[in-house]
């Protein structure tokens, strides 16, 4: 199953919420409510299950639609932290953080500035 981008994920969440509100009196099973919603009301069909094999239990963010810089030490995608504070107590706008080696790379750039600078991922990724 393909990984959803942030906009697709938000759309899916909205559809699941609608299904829950409409069909909750009929079933306590959200998958069944979503299946019923798909059959009766949905404008387009969506998969009931979304794979978390790539993101795990991490919350999706708008930054998921962009290619992230790699850690120079571990060569894995860095994650963006907002308003981090360094060891000297200085607050920065953002920092790229490696979840493996805990390296942090502080920046005065804001999230919108990073979004303008980074390249968007292909939709098929």
Secondary structure, DSSP 8 states (H G I E B T S, - for coil): -----HHHHHHHHHHHHHHHHHHTTT-S-HHHHHHHHHHHT-SS---S----TTTTT----GGGGB---B-TTT-SB-EEEES-B-TTS-B-SEEEE-TTT--EEEES--HHHHHHHS-B--TT-
